[in-house]
Amino acid sequence: MSDQRILASSAVMAAGTVVSRASGYVRAGLLVVALGSGIRGDLFAIANTLPNMVYILLAGGIFNAVLVPQLVRRIKDDADGGDAYASRVITLSALFLGAVTLLLVVLAPLLLRVYLDQRFLDPGLSAQLASIVDLTRWCLPQVFFYGMYVLVGQVLNARGRFGPMMWAPIANNLLSVAILAAYLVFYGATGQGPERDLALGTSAEVLLGLGSTLGIVLQFLVLVPYLRASGFTYRPRFDFRDPELAKTLSLGIWTVLFVVVTQAAYLVVVRLASGGAVGGGTGYLVYSNSLLIMMVPHAIVTVSLATAILPRLSSYAHEDRLAELGSTVGSTLRTALALVLPFAVLLPITAVDVAGVAFSWADAEEAARFAPTLAVFGPALVFFTVHYFMLRGFYAMEMTRLVFFIQVAVSLTNVVVASVLVPRGSAEDTAPLLVVAYLTSYAVGAVVAFALLRRTVGGLETPQLVRFLVRMAIVLVAGGGAAWLVEWSLSGLGEYPGTLLSLVRGGASAGVGLVVVLVGARLLHVREVTSLVATVSGRLRRG
């Protein structure tokens, strides 16, 4: 697969991701309007996030990282194109996830005691604690359907069908938007008053919790018809004594440990964030919704590119063509950074306006609480992107044990920095300080992973990367300066001007900044940027 074909495959996934993220932001904005960014918002945000966290802890690492290389190998080597192997994996996974989901619903109160700040156990917050337990029980069946969605999606990815998995979340987001709209019709907006810290009623819990779970069910069901279209027919198989399946599980042990370490660190983040909300400051809803915005270029660019190249990397690793593996990782990383770096520079400059557009539908000052957290997430994305691509290289070579030790360093850094900074800051600074810890941890991960992968494969086109970064730094200084000047010149619109004026000011600032970046990239011959522009413009002309 050539670089142009990688870009083409990535474009299909990116298109689905753009639409998915756009609908996701409507959902996020409605969530802030409906529940606010206080305790009530955190109750639902944490309850609805826990299933995904638990799924990732139990199986996500194996499904996302280990399974695709194994499926690619079986598709190439097995007479049936890997159908029997995939059917065994799906059957075993469904049995495991189903049993675990039932157990988690029963143990929900104990699970929440691990994730919540101890102040939630105070008698004065008993109603809020009961509310989050009920919400969590309605949301926990998502664990099963998250697992099945990712598993089926990875089977499709291994067979070259990248689009469906990226488009399916749109159905979930649309249903979630409908559920939140219904909540606003029946219960109204929470607002800035005391109700932002009150518990939810039973009927509201059922509407929000069950509605969220049905969204994940729908997201999974969208993928099912594409399995047969890809040439795969699922048949339940219970003959689990397969040497290759045992190999997958043995490789997965280190990935499970990787996820355990990651989720242990995230547990600390959730716990600290829930304390920020109880203290009247920025809590988990502010942190997670800001992370959602930061993940726009990651989901559109990084995940699309990484998903497109992983089968190719797995083939190179299988054939022991490590130099080509390193070259592919290096060139694709530069392509991703060509889009991620401008975002990382422009987001801190326009953070107030981005928050205004995304979250000021009901109250501009409520939206302003998100701006500091967004500003720090911009630079953090650069280190996260480098780290993410390096791990794809290790996973292709099935070096899951080394990945585990890298993640230990990342997670330990995150926990230590967060545990030191957050207790020393104010409640209002809780979410931004958690992002500082996130940035620091992935800076460590990016440096360590890059050095180790470069040594393992013999090179990652480092000279080209250095030249690219030097030229991009010049371009980004000019683009960032231009964006800041526009932002400053329009400061008369007000500190928190509301949705429409924030869109005008932020759009103008970012637009001018991007134009300067594109012109500068052409003048300095930054091929990674100009190639992207040519690919996009060519597709638009054909469209």
C-alpha positions in Angstrom: 0.0 0.0 0.0 1.5 3.3 -1.1 1.4 6.5 0.9 -1.3 7.8 -1.4 -3.4 4.7 -0.8 -2.9 5.1 2.9 -4.1 8.7 2.6 -7.1 7.5 0.5 -8.1 4.8 3.0 -7.6 7.3 5.8 -9.8 9.8 4.0 -12.8 7.4 4.1 -12.4 6.9 7.8 -11.7 10.5 8.4 -14.9 11.5 6.6 -16.9 9.3 8.9 -15.1 10.5 11.9 -15.7 14.2 11.0 -19.5 13.6 10.8 -19.4 11.4 14.0 -17.5 14.1 15.9 -19.7 16.9 14.7 -22.8 15.0 16.1 -20.8 14.2 19.2 -20.2 17.9 19.9 -23.9 18.6 19.6 -24.4 15.9 22.2 -21.7 17.4 24.4 -23.1 20.8 24.2 -26.6 19.6 25.0 -25.2 17.7 27.9 -23.8 20.9 29.4 -27.1 22.7 28.8 -29.1 19.9 30.3 -27.0 19.0 33.4 -24.5 21.8 33.8 -20.8 21.4 34.8 -21.4 20.9 38.5 -22.1 17.7 40.4 -25.2 16.7 38.4 -23.2 16.8 35.2 -20.5 14.7 36.7 -23.0 12.1 37.9 -24.0 11.3 34.4 -20.5 11.9 32.8 -18.9 9.4 35.2 -21.7 6.8 35.1 -21.6 6.9 31.3 -17.8 6.8 31.1 -17.3 3.8 33.5 -18.6 1.2 31.0 -16.0 2.2 28.4 -13.3 2.3 31.0 -14.2 -1.1 32.3 -14.5 -2.5 28.8 -11.0 -1.2 27.9 -9.7 -2.6 31.2 -11.1 -6.1 30.5 -10.6 -6.5 26.7 -10.1 -3.3 24.8 -6.3 -3.6 24.6 -6.5 -7.1 23.1 -9.2 -6.2 20.6 -7.6 -3.0 19.5 -3.9 -3.8 19.4 -3.3 -7.6 19.4 -6.3 -8.9 17.3 -5.7 -7.1 14.0 -2.1 -8.5 13.5 -3.4 -12.0 14.3 -6.4 -11.7 12.0 -4.1 -10.4 9.2 -1.9 -13.4 9.7 -4.8 -15.9 9.7 -6.4 -14.3 6.6 -3.1 -14.9 4.8 -2.2 -18.3 6.2 -5.5 -20.2 6.7 -7.4 -22.0 3.9 -10.7 -20.5 5.1 -9.3 -16.9 5.1 -9.3 -16.9 8.9 -13.1 -17.4 9.3 -12.9 -20.1 11.9 -10.4 -18.2 14.0 -12.5 -15.0 13.9 -15.7 -17.0 14.8 -13.9 -18.6 17.8 -12.7 -15.1 19.0 -16.2 -13.6 18.7 -17.9 -16.5 20.5 -15.4 -16.6 23.4 -15.5 -12.8 23.7 -19.3 -12.7 23.8 -19.4 -15.3 26.6 -16.8 -13.5 28.6 -18.2 -10.0 28.1 -21.7 -11.1 28.9 -20.7 -12.8 32.2 -18.6 -9.8 33.3 -21.4 -7.3 32.4 -23.9 -9.1 34.6 -21.4 -9.3 37.5 -20.6 -5.5 37.2 -24.3 -4.5 37.3 -24.6 -6.4 40.7 -21.3 -4.9 42.0 -21.9 -1.3 40.8 -21.9 0.3 44.3 -18.6 -1.2 45.1 -17.2 -0.2 41.7 -18.2 3.4 42.2 -16.5 3.6 45.7 -13.2 3.0 43.8 -13.8 5.8 41.3 -15.4 8.5 43.4 -14.0 11.1 45.8 -14.6 10.1 49.4 -16.8 13.2 49.9 -19.5 11.4 47.9 -19.9 9.1 50.9 -20.9 12.0 53.2 -24.5 11.9 54.4 -25.2 15.2 52.7 -24.5 13.7 49.3 -26.4 10.4 49.9 -29.0 11.3 47.2 -26.3 12.1 44.7 -24.5 8.8 45.5 -27.8 6.8 45.0 -28.4 8.6 41.8 -25.0 7.8 40.3 -25.4 4.1 41.3 -28.7 3.9 39.5 -27.3 5.7 36.4 -24.3 3.4 36.4 -26.4 0.3 36.5 -28.4 1.5 33.5 -25.1 2.3 31.6 -23.1 -0.9 32.5 -24.6 -3.1 29.8 -22.6 -0.9 27.4 -19.6 -3.0 28.4 -20.9 -5.9 26.3 -21.9 -3.9 23.3 -18.7 -1.8 23.3 -16.7 -5.0 23.2 -18.8 -6.5 20.3 -18.7 -3.3 18.4 -14.9 -3.1 18.5 -14.5 -6.8 17.9 -16.6 -6.8 14.8 -15.0 -3.5 13.6 -11.5 -5.0 13.9 -12.6 -8.0 11.9 -13.8 -5.6 9.2 -10.6 -3.6 9.4 -8.4 -6.7 9.0 -10.4 -7.4 5.8 -9.8 -3.8 4.4 -13.2 -2.5 5.3 -12.3 0.7 7.3 -15.3 2.9 6.8 -18.2 1.2 8.7 -16.4 1.3 12.1 -15.9 5.1 11.7 -19.4 5.8 10.5 -21.3 3.7 13.0 -20.9 6.1 16.0 -23.0 8.6 14.2 -26.1 6.5 14.9 -25.2 6.5 18.6 -24.6 10.2 18.7 -27.9 11.0 16.9 -29.8 8.8 19.4 -28.0 10.5 22.3 -28.9 13.9 20.9 -32.6 12.8 20.8 -32.4 11.6 24.4 -30.9 14.8 25.6 -33.4 16.8 23.7 -36.2 14.8 25.3 -34.6 15.5 28.7 -34.7 19.2 28.0 -38.3 19.0 27.0 -39.4 17.1 30.1 -37.1 18.5 32.7 -35.6 21.7 31.3 -32.0 23.1 31.5 -30.2 22.8 34.8 -28.7 26.3 34.8 -26.3 27.9 37.1 -28.4 27.7 40.3 -28.3 25.3 43.2 -29.9 22.6 41.0 -26.6 22.0 39.2 -25.4 20.1 42.3 -28.6 18.1 43.0 -29.3 14.5 42.3 -31.4 13.3 39.3 -34.8 11.7 39.7 -35.6 8.1 38.9 -37.3 8.8 35.6 -34.5 11.1 34.5 -32.0 8.4 35.4 -33.8 5.8 33.3 -34.1 8.2 30.3 -30.4 9.2 30.4 -28.9 5.8 31.4 -31.0 3.5 29.3 -30.9 5.9 26.3 -27.1 6.0 26.4 -27.0 2.2 26.5 -29.4 1.9 23.5 -27.0 4.2 21.6 -24.1 1.7 22.0 -26.4 -1.2 21.0 -27.4 0.7 17.8 -23.7 1.5 17.1 -22.9 -2.2 17.2 -25.9 -3.3 15.2 -24.9 -0.9 12.3 -21.8 -3.0 11.7 -23.4 -6.4 11.6 -24.6 -6.3 7.9 -21.1 -5.4 6.8 -19.6 -8.7 8.1 -21.2 -10.8 5.4 -20.5 -8.1 2.8 -16.8 -8.4 3.6 -16.9 -12.1 2.9 -17.0 -13.3 6.5 -19.8 -15.5 7.8 -20.0 -15.9 11.6 -20.8 -19.3 13.0 -20.7 -19.9 16.8 -17.6 -22.1 17.6 -16.8 -23.5 21.0 -13.6 -25.4 20.0 -11.4 -23.0 21.9 -8.3 -25.3 21.9 -6.7 -23.5 19.0 -2.9 -22.9 19.2 -3.3 -19.5 17.4 -6.1 -18.5 19.8 -3.8 -19.4 22.7 -1.1 -17.3 21.1 -3.5 -14.3 20.9 -4.4 -14.7 24.5 -0.7 -15.0 25.6 0.2 -11.8 23.6 -2.9 -10.2 25.2 -1.6 -10.8 28.8 0.9 -8.0 28.4 -1.7 -5.8 26.7 -4.1 -6.5 29.6 -1.4 -5.4 32.0 -0.8 -2.3 29.9 -4.5 -1.5 30.1 -4.6 -2.2 33.9 -1.8 0.3 34.4 -3.5 2.9 32.1 -6.9 2.5 33.8 -5.3 2.6 37.2 -3.9 6.0 36.3 -7.3 7.1 34.8 -9.0 6.0 38.0 -6.8 8.5 39.9 -7.8 11.2 37.3 -11.5 10.4 37.7 -11.3 10.4 41.5 -9.4 13.7 41.6 -11.8 15.2 39.1 -14.9 14.2 41.0 -13.4 16.0 44.0 -13.1 19.2 42.0 -16.8 19.1 41.2 -17.7 18.5 44.9 -15.5 21.5 45.8 -17.5 23.7 43.4 -14.8 23.9 40.8 -14.0 22.1 37.5 -14.7 18.4 37.6 -14.8 15.3 35.4 -17.4 16.8 32.9 -15.1 19.7 32.2 -12.1 17.4 31.8 -13.8 14.8 29.7 -15.6 17.3 27.4 -12.4 19.2 26.8 -10.6 15.9 26.1 -13.4 15.2 23.5 -12.5 18.4 21.7 -8.8 17.7 21.9 -9.4 14.3 20.3 -10.9 15.8 17.1 -7.6 15.8 15.2 -6.6 12.6 16.9 -9.8 10.8 15.8 -9.9 12.3 12.3 -6.2 12.1 11.5 -4.2 9.9 13.8 -6.6 7.0 14.3 -7.5 7.0 10.6 -3.9 6.9 9.5 -2.9 4.4 12.2 -5.8 2.1 11.3 -5.0 2.2 7.6 -1.3 1.4 8.1 -1.6 -1.3 10.8 -2.3 -4.2 8.4 0.6 -3.0 6.3 2.9 -2.8 9.4 1.8 -6.2 10.5 2.7 -7.6 7.1 6.2 -6.0 7.2 6.7 -7.4 10.7 5.6 -10.9 9.6 8.1 -10.7 6.7 10.8 -9.3 8.9 11.1 -6.1 6.8 11.8 -3.9 9.8 13.4 -1.1 7.8 10.3 -0.6 5.7 8.2 -0.8 8.9 10.2 2.0 10.4 10.0 4.1 7.2 6.2 3.7 7.1 5.8 4.7 10.7 8.1 7.7 10.3 6.4 9.1 7.1 2.9 8.5 8.5 3.9 10.3 11.8 5.0 13.4 9.8 1.7 13.3 7.9 -0.3 13.2 11.1 1.8 16.0 12.7 1.2 18.2 9.7 -2.4 18.5 10.9 -1.9 18.0 14.6 0.7 20.7 15.1 -1.4 23.7 13.8 -4.3 22.5 16.0 -1.9 22.4 19.0 -0.8 25.9 18.4 -4.2 27.5 17.6 -6.2 25.8 20.3 -4.6 27.7 23.2 -5.0 31.0 21.3 -8.7 30.4 20.6 -9.6 28.4 23.7 -12.2 30.9 25.0 -13.9 31.0 21.7 -13.9 27.3 21.2 -15.4 26.9 24.6 -18.0 29.5 23.7 -19.0 27.8 20.5 -19.1 24.3 22.0 -20.7 25.0 25.4 -22.2 28.5 25.7 -25.6 27.5 24.3 -27.3 28.3 27.7 -24.7 30.4 29.6 -21.5 32.0 28.4 -19.8 32.1 31.8 -20.5 28.4 32.2 -18.7 27.8 28.9 -15.7 29.9 30.1 -15.0 27.2 32.8 -13.8 25.0 29.9 -11.2 27.4 28.4 -8.2 26.8 30.6 -8.5 23.1 30.3 -8.8 23.3 26.5 -5.8 25.5 26.3 -3.5 23.0 27.9 -4.9 20.0 25.9 -3.7 21.6 22.7 0.1 21.0 23.2 -0.6 17.7 25.0 -2.0 16.3 21.8 1.4 16.5 20.0 3.1 14.2 22.5 0.1 11.9 22.6 0.2 11.6 18.8 3.9 10.6 18.7 3.4 8.1 21.5 0.3 6.6 19.8 2.2 6.0 16.5 5.2 4.5 18.2 3.0 1.9 19.9 1.4 0.9 16.5 4.9 -0.1 15.4 5.5 -2.2 18.6 2.1 -3.8 18.3 2.7 -4.8 14.7 5.9 -6.6 15.9 3.8 -8.2 18.7 6.2 -6.6 21.3 3.5 -6.2 23.9 5.7 -6.7 26.9 7.9 -3.7 26.0 4.7 -1.6 25.4 3.6 -2.5 28.9 6.8 -1.1 30.5 6.6 2.1 28.4 3.0 2.6 29.7 4.1 2.0 33.2 6.4 5.1 32.8 3.5 7.1 31.3 1.0 6.2 33.9 3.3 6.6 36.8 4.2 10.0 35.6 0.6 10.9 35.2 -0.4 9.7 38.7 2.6 11.4 40.5 2.2 14.8 38.7 -1.6 14.8 39.2 -1.3 13.8 42.8 1.2 16.5 43.5 -0.5 19.4 41.6 -4.2 18.9 42.2 -4.3 19.0 46.0 -2.1 22.2 45.9 -4.4 24.0 43.5 -7.9 25.4 43.8 -11.0 23.4 43.0 -11.4 25.6 39.9 -8.0 24.6 38.7 -8.6 20.8 39.1 -9.3 20.0 35.4 -6.5 22.2 34.0 -4.0 20.7 36.4 -5.0 17.2 35.5 -4.3 18.1 31.8 -0.8 19.3 32.9 -0.2 15.9 34.3 -1.5 14.3 31.1 0.8 16.4 29.0 3.8 15.6 31.1 3.1 11.8 31.1 2.8 11.6 27.3 5.9 13.7 26.8 7.8 11.0 28.7 6.0 8.3 26.7 6.7 9.9 23.4 10.4 10.3 24.0 10.9 6.8 25.4 8.8 5.1 22.8 10.4 6.9 19.9 13.9 6.1 21.1 13.1 2.4 21.6 11.3 1.9 18.3 14.0 3.7 16.4 16.6 1.4 17.9 14.5 -1.7 17.3 13.8 -1.1 13.6 17.0 0.7 12.7 15.5 4.1 12.0 12.3 6.2 11.8 13.5 8.6 9.1 14.7 10.9 11.9 16.6 13.4 9.7 13.4 14.0 7.7 11.4 14.4 10.9 13.9 17.0 12.3 13.8 19.0 9.0 10.1 18.8 9.0 9.8 20.0 12.6 12.2 22.9 12.0 10.3 24.2 9.0 7.0 23.6 10.8 8.2 25.6 13.8 8.9 28.6 11.6 5.5 28.3 9.9 3.6 27.8 13.2 5.3 30.8 14.8 4.0 32.9 11.9 0.6 31.3 11.9 0.2 31.5 15.7 1.2 35.2 15.7 -1.3 36.0 13.0 -4.1 34.2 14.9 -3.2 36.0 18.1 -3.3 39.4 16.4 -6.8 38.7 15.0 -7.9 37.5 18.4 -6.5 40.6 20.1 -8.0 43.0 17.5 -11.5 41.5 18.1 -11.2 41.6 21.9 -13.8 44.3 21.9 -16.5 41.7 21.3 -16.2 40.9 25.0 -14.4 38.3 27.2 -17.2 35.8 26.9 -19.3 36.9 23.8 -21.6 33.9 23.4 -21.9 31.3 20.7 -22.3 33.3 17.6 -19.7 36.0 18.3 -17.3 33.3 19.6 -17.7 31.5 16.3 -16.9 34.8 14.4 -13.9 35.7 16.4 -12.5 32.2 16.8 -13.2 31.3 13.2 -11.5 34.4 12.0 -8.4 33.9 14.2 -8.1 30.2 13.3 -8.8 30.9 9.7 -6.1 33.5 9.3 -3.7 31.4 11.3 -4.3 28.4 9.0 -3.9 30.5 5.8 -0.5 31.7 7.1 0.5 28.1 7.9 -0.5 26.9 4.4 1.3 29.7 2.6 4.3 29.3 4.8 4.3 25.5 4.2 4.3 26.1 0.4 7.1 28.6 0.6 9.3 26.4 2.8 8.3 23.3 0.8 6.8 21.3 3.7 5.9 18.3 1.6 3.7 16.7 4.3 1.4 19.7 4.3 1.3 20.3 0.6 0.6 16.6 -0.1 -2.3 16.7 2.2 -3.7 19.8 0.6 -3.3 18.2 -2.9 -5.1 15.0 -1.8 -8.0 16.9 -0.2 -8.4 19.3 -3.1 -8.2 16.4 -5.6 -11.0 14.6 -3.8 -13.1 17.7 -3.7 -12.7 18.2 -7.4 -13.7 14.6 -8.1 -16.6 15.0 -5.7 
